[in-house]
């Protein structure tokens, strides 16, 4: 039926069509508008495991996975009504050996001379491997989410308990210092006091790290970047004045990003204080703040002319916890670690370019507000 239809209506292209039809890698089926098989190619037989005779003697619905029986309906009605030219659906079928295969089906019409629908062409692409890989990925992501939730719960418990214990030790330390003043001159007691102070500081750092979690879309706000940069500049005014540091801000007032206010405050302030802290004594200190934009991000650039960082030596450890790269008694190696995690939790990233004794430039990628 179909062969004669094509031959009568397209005599010059029939042979070419037959060759393409039979040799194409993807499965092709020509069906009546009621879904009966008219013509199938070899790839369809390979896909389903049936011979042509077996396929022609069965209803295609008999090998469709039950839950997928109606996936064509709405789109097919729109196709017949002329509202769309073609459509695609994913559908599961049973192979002859009983296994389930996933296929992507592209459906279009063959029309009569008067433009009315005559038959359908279905093109089948086997996506079983892709779907299985997607399912594996979803399963892995589910496991990761569950593990992450357990780790967050564990971190909350640990930090809470550590805060309680360190707080108790600090209280006992205070009682002993008040009740036994002579202990203040005892070398071993002094070592214990310093150990307790260090423990409290470490617990404080761990508590801050434990608070950092991936931020959901419902938790971010549209923020004016200039407001937060100006606020940070104001907060370091005294430090900048005392160190003769010039801060040049070229951000306009119409730049908006998506973020968490507390995180953005901390991010800008941390990079500014670091730029001042690691200034060079060989030249007047200068910090330049600017922005660039790409399709998805506002890139906040904070560049200084300070002592720089040896990235070949420290680049891979730059944002690790408790890593320091300069001789500075105030450096504890927690600020950049927390700052990087704040940036990434809001869907951004940070890049750095630096030369020793030349300066450092941090590029902070923040989600653009639409």
C-alpha positions as CSV (number, residue, x, y, z in Angstrom):
1,X,0.0,0.0,0.0
2,X,2.6,2.5,1.1
3,X,5.1,1.5,-1.6
4,X,2.6,2.1,-4.3
5,X,1.5,5.4,-2.7
6,X,5.1,6.7,-2.8
7,X,5.8,5.3,-6.3
8,X,2.7,6.9,-7.8
9,X,3.2,10.3,-6.2
10,X,7.0,10.6,-6.2
11,X,8.3,8.4,-9.1
12,X,11.6,10.3,-9.3
13,X,12.5,9.9,-5.7
14,X,11.1,6.5,-4.9
15,X,14.4,4.6,-5.4
16,X,16.4,7.1,-3.4
17,X,13.8,7.0,-0.7
18,X,13.9,3.2,-0.5
19,X,17.7,3.2,-0.2
20,X,17.6,5.8,2.6
21,X,14.7,4.1,4.3
22,X,16.3,0.6,4.4
23,X,19.9,1.6,5.2
24,X,19.4,4.4,7.8
25,X,20.8,3.6,11.2
26,X,17.7,4.8,13.1
27,X,14.5,2.8,12.9
28,X,11.8,4.1,10.6
29,X,8.1,3.0,10.4
30,X,5.3,4.1,8.2
31,X,1.9,3.6,9.7
32,X,-1.7,4.3,8.9
33,X,-3.4,7.1,10.8
34,X,-4.9,4.3,13.0
35,X,-1.5,3.0,14.0
36,X,-1.3,-0.1,11.8
37,X,2.2,-1.0,10.4
38,X,2.7,-0.4,6.7
39,X,6.4,-0.4,6.2
40,X,9.4,-1.0,8.5
41,X,13.1,-0.9,7.9
42,X,15.8,-3.3,9.1
43,X,16.8,-1.1,12.1
44,X,13.3,-1.5,13.5
45,X,13.6,-5.3,13.4
46,X,17.0,-5.0,15.2
47,X,15.6,-2.5,17.7
48,X,12.7,-4.7,18.8
49,X,14.1,-8.2,18.0
50,X,11.1,-9.1,15.8
51,X,11.1,-10.1,12.1
52,X,9.0,-8.1,9.7
53,X,6.3,-10.7,9.6
54,X,6.1,-10.8,13.4
55,X,5.8,-7.0,13.5
56,X,3.1,-6.9,10.8
57,X,1.1,-9.5,12.6
58,X,1.0,-7.6,15.9
59,X,-0.5,-4.4,17.2
60,X,2.2,-2.0,18.2
61,X,0.3,-1.2,21.3
62,X,0.9,-4.7,22.5
63,X,4.6,-4.1,23.0
64,X,4.3,-0.6,24.5
65,X,5.1,-0.3,28.2
66,X,1.7,0.1,29.9
67,X,2.4,3.4,31.6
68,X,3.4,4.9,28.3
69,X,0.4,4.0,26.3
70,X,-1.1,7.5,26.2
71,X,2.1,9.7,25.7
72,X,1.2,10.4,22.0
73,X,-2.4,11.4,22.4
74,X,-2.3,15.1,23.0
75,X,0.5,15.8,20.6
76,X,-1.0,13.5,17.9
77,X,-4.3,15.4,18.0
78,X,-2.5,18.7,17.6
79,X,-0.5,17.2,14.6
80,X,-3.7,16.0,12.9
81,X,-5.3,19.4,13.5
82,X,-2.4,21.1,11.7
83,X,-1.4,23.0,14.8
84,X,2.1,21.5,14.8
85,X,4.2,20.0,11.9
86,X,5.9,17.3,14.0
87,X,6.5,16.2,17.6
88,X,8.8,14.0,19.7
89,X,8.0,11.7,22.6
90,X,10.0,9.3,24.8
91,X,8.4,5.9,25.1
92,X,9.2,2.5,26.6
93,X,8.7,-0.7,24.6
94,X,9.2,-4.4,25.4
95,X,12.0,-6.1,23.4
96,X,11.2,-9.6,22.1
97,X,13.5,-11.0,24.9
98,X,11.4,-9.2,27.5
99,X,13.8,-6.4,28.3
100,X,12.5,-2.8,28.3
101,X,14.0,-0.4,25.8
102,X,13.7,3.4,25.8
103,X,13.2,5.1,22.4
104,X,12.9,8.7,21.3
105,X,10.2,8.9,18.6
106,X,9.9,11.7,16.0
107,X,6.5,11.7,14.4
108,X,5.4,13.5,11.2
109,X,2.7,13.2,8.6
110,X,2.7,12.2,4.9
111,X,-0.1,14.2,3.3
112,X,-2.3,13.6,0.2
113,X,-2.1,16.0,-2.7
114,X,-5.0,18.0,-1.2
115,X,-3.0,18.4,2.0
116,X,-5.1,16.0,4.1
117,X,-3.2,13.6,6.3
118,X,-2.6,10.2,4.7
119,X,0.0,8.3,6.8
120,X,2.5,8.8,9.5
121,X,6.3,8.4,9.7
122,X,7.8,7.4,13.0
123,X,11.5,7.6,13.5
124,X,12.9,5.6,16.4
125,X,16.2,6.4,18.2
126,X,17.3,4.0,20.9
127,X,18.1,6.0,24.0
128,X,18.1,3.1,26.5
129,X,21.8,3.5,27.4
130,X,21.4,7.3,27.8
131,X,18.2,6.8,30.0
132,X,19.9,4.2,32.2
133,X,22.9,6.5,32.6
134,X,20.5,9.3,33.6
135,X,18.7,7.1,36.1
136,X,22.1,6.1,37.5
137,X,23.0,9.8,37.8
138,X,19.7,10.6,39.5
139,X,20.3,7.7,41.9
140,X,23.8,8.9,42.6
141,X,22.6,12.5,43.2
142,X,19.9,11.2,45.6
143,X,22.6,9.3,47.5
144,X,24.8,12.4,47.6
145,X,21.9,14.5,48.8
146,X,21.1,12.0,51.6
147,X,24.8,11.8,52.5
148,X,25.0,15.5,52.5
149,X,22.0,15.8,54.8
150,X,23.5,13.3,57.2
151,X,26.8,15.1,57.2
152,X,25.0,18.4,57.8
153,X,23.2,16.9,60.7
154,X,26.4,15.4,62.0
155,X,28.2,18.7,61.7
156,X,25.4,20.5,63.6
157,X,25.6,17.9,66.4
158,X,29.4,18.0,66.6
159,X,29.7,21.8,66.6
160,X,26.9,22.0,69.2
161,X,28.6,19.5,71.5
162,X,32.0,21.1,71.0
163,X,30.6,24.6,71.8
164,X,29.1,23.2,75.0
165,X,32.3,21.4,76.1
166,X,34.6,24.4,75.2
167,X,32.2,26.7,76.9
168,X,32.3,24.6,80.1
169,X,36.0,24.5,80.0
170,X,36.2,28.2,79.6
171,X,33.8,28.7,82.5
172,X,35.8,26.4,84.7
173,X,39.0,28.2,83.7
174,X,37.4,31.5,84.8
175,X,36.4,30.0,88.2
176,X,39.9,28.7,88.8
177,X,41.5,32.0,87.9
178,X,39.2,33.9,90.4
179,X,39.5,31.3,93.2
180,X,43.2,30.5,92.9
181,X,45.0,33.7,91.8
182,X,48.3,32.0,92.2
183,X,47.4,29.8,89.2
184,X,48.0,32.8,86.9
185,X,51.7,32.5,87.6
186,X,51.7,28.7,86.9
187,X,53.3,27.8,83.6
188,X,51.2,24.7,83.1
189,X,48.0,26.5,83.9
190,X,49.0,29.2,81.4
191,X,49.4,26.5,78.8
192,X,46.0,25.1,79.6
193,X,44.4,28.6,79.3
194,X,46.0,29.0,75.8
195,X,44.8,25.5,74.8
196,X,41.2,26.3,75.9
197,X,41.3,29.7,74.0
198,X,42.6,27.9,70.9
199,X,39.8,25.3,71.2
200,X,37.2,28.0,71.4
201,X,38.6,29.7,68.3
202,X,38.7,26.4,66.4
203,X,35.1,25.6,67.4
204,X,34.1,29.1,66.3
205,X,35.6,28.5,62.9
206,X,34.0,25.0,62.5
207,X,30.7,26.5,63.5
208,X,31.0,29.1,60.7
209,X,31.9,26.4,58.2
210,X,29.1,24.1,59.3
211,X,26.6,27.0,58.6
212,X,27.5,27.1,54.9
213,X,25.0,25.2,52.9
214,X,23.9,25.2,49.3
215,X,21.5,28.1,48.8
216,X,18.1,27.4,47.2
217,X,16.5,29.7,44.7
218,X,13.9,30.7,47.3
219,X,16.7,31.9,49.6
220,X,18.4,34.3,47.3
221,X,17.5,38.0,46.9
222,X,18.1,40.6,44.2
223,X,21.0,42.7,45.6
224,X,22.4,46.0,44.4
225,X,26.2,45.3,44.2
226,X,27.2,48.9,44.6
227,X,25.4,49.1,48.0
228,X,27.4,46.2,49.3
229,X,30.7,47.4,48.0
230,X,30.2,50.8,49.4
231,X,29.2,49.3,52.7
232,X,32.4,47.2,52.8
233,X,34.5,50.2,51.8
234,X,33.0,52.2,54.7
235,X,33.7,49.4,57.1
236,X,37.5,49.4,56.2
237,X,37.8,53.2,56.1
238,X,39.8,53.5,59.3
239,X,42.1,50.6,58.2
240,X,42.6,52.1,54.8
241,X,43.4,55.5,56.2
242,X,45.9,54.1,58.7
243,X,47.7,52.2,55.9
244,X,47.4,55.0,53.3
245,X,45.5,52.6,51.0
246,X,43.5,54.1,48.1
247,X,40.3,52.3,47.2
248,X,39.1,53.1,43.7
249,X,35.5,51.9,43.1
250,X,34.2,52.1,39.5
251,X,31.0,50.1,39.9
252,X,27.8,51.7,38.6
253,X,24.6,51.8,40.6
254,X,22.6,49.6,38.2
255,X,24.4,46.3,38.8
256,X,22.3,43.7,40.4
257,X,23.1,40.1,41.5
258,X,21.4,37.2,43.1
259,X,22.7,36.3,46.5
260,X,22.4,36.1,50.3
261,X,22.9,39.5,51.9
262,X,25.0,38.2,54.8
263,X,27.2,36.2,52.4
264,X,27.8,39.1,50.0
265,X,28.7,41.3,52.9
266,X,31.2,38.8,54.1
267,X,32.7,38.2,50.6
268,X,33.4,41.8,49.7
269,X,34.7,42.7,53.2
270,X,37.0,39.7,53.3
271,X,38.6,40.4,49.9
272,X,39.1,44.1,50.8
273,X,40.6,43.5,54.2
274,X,42.9,40.9,52.7
275,X,44.0,43.4,50.0
276,X,44.9,45.9,52.7
277,X,46.5,43.3,55.0
278,X,48.8,42.0,52.3
279,X,49.8,45.4,50.9
280,X,53.4,46.1,49.8
281,X,55.5,48.5,51.9
282,X,57.5,49.4,48.8
283,X,54.7,51.5,47.1
284,X,51.5,53.3,48.0
285,X,48.7,50.7,48.5
286,X,45.9,50.8,45.9
287,X,42.8,48.6,45.4
288,X,40.7,48.8,42.3
289,X,37.1,47.5,42.2
290,X,35.3,47.0,39.0
291,X,32.7,44.7,37.3
292,X,32.4,42.8,34.0
293,X,29.4,40.8,32.8
294,X,28.8,37.7,30.7
295,X,25.6,35.9,29.9
296,X,25.0,34.5,33.4
297,X,27.3,36.3,35.8
298,X,28.3,39.6,37.1
299,X,32.0,39.4,37.7
300,X,33.2,41.5,40.6
301,X,36.9,42.2,40.2
302,X,39.0,43.3,43.2
303,X,42.6,44.0,42.2
304,X,45.5,45.2,44.4
305,X,49.2,46.1,44.0
306,X,50.3,44.2,47.1
307,X,52.9,41.6,47.7
308,X,51.1,39.0,45.6
309,X,50.9,35.2,45.9
310,X,53.1,32.5,44.4
311,X,50.4,30.6,42.6
312,X,52.8,28.0,41.3
313,X,53.7,27.1,44.9
314,X,50.4,27.8,46.6
315,X,47.7,27.9,43.9
316,X,46.2,24.5,44.7
317,X,46.0,25.2,48.4
318,X,44.9,28.9,48.2
319,X,41.4,28.3,49.4
320,X,42.0,25.4,51.7
321,X,41.2,25.6,55.4
322,X,44.1,26.7,57.7
323,X,46.5,27.4,54.9
324,X,48.5,30.6,55.0
325,X,51.0,31.9,52.5
326,X,52.6,34.9,54.1
327,X,54.3,35.7,57.4
328,X,51.5,37.5,59.1
329,X,50.7,36.9,62.8
330,X,46.9,37.7,62.1
331,X,46.6,35.1,59.3
332,X,44.8,31.9,60.3
333,X,43.8,30.5,56.9
334,X,40.1,30.5,57.4
335,X,38.8,33.6,55.6
336,X,39.4,32.6,52.0
337,X,38.1,29.1,52.7
338,X,34.8,30.4,54.1
339,X,34.6,33.1,51.4
340,X,35.0,30.6,48.5
341,X,32.3,28.4,50.1
342,X,30.0,31.4,50.4
343,X,30.5,32.2,46.7
344,X,30.0,28.6,45.5
345,X,26.9,28.1,47.7
346,X,25.2,30.9,45.8
347,X,26.1,29.3,42.4
348,X,29.2,31.3,41.7
349,X,32.9,30.8,41.5
350,X,36.1,32.6,42.2
351,X,39.3,32.9,40.1
352,X,42.6,34.5,40.9
353,X,45.6,35.9,39.0
354,X,48.6,37.0,41.0
355,X,52.3,37.8,40.6
356,X,54.7,38.0,43.5
357,X,55.5,41.6,44.4
358,X,53.1,42.8,41.7
359,X,49.7,42.3,43.1
360,X,46.6,40.1,43.1
361,X,43.3,40.2,41.2
362,X,40.3,38.2,42.4
363,X,37.4,37.7,40.0
364,X,34.2,36.8,41.9
365,X,31.5,35.4,39.7
366,X,28.0,36.2,41.1
367,X,24.7,35.1,39.6
368,X,23.2,37.9,37.5
369,X,19.8,39.1,38.5
370,X,17.5,38.8,35.6
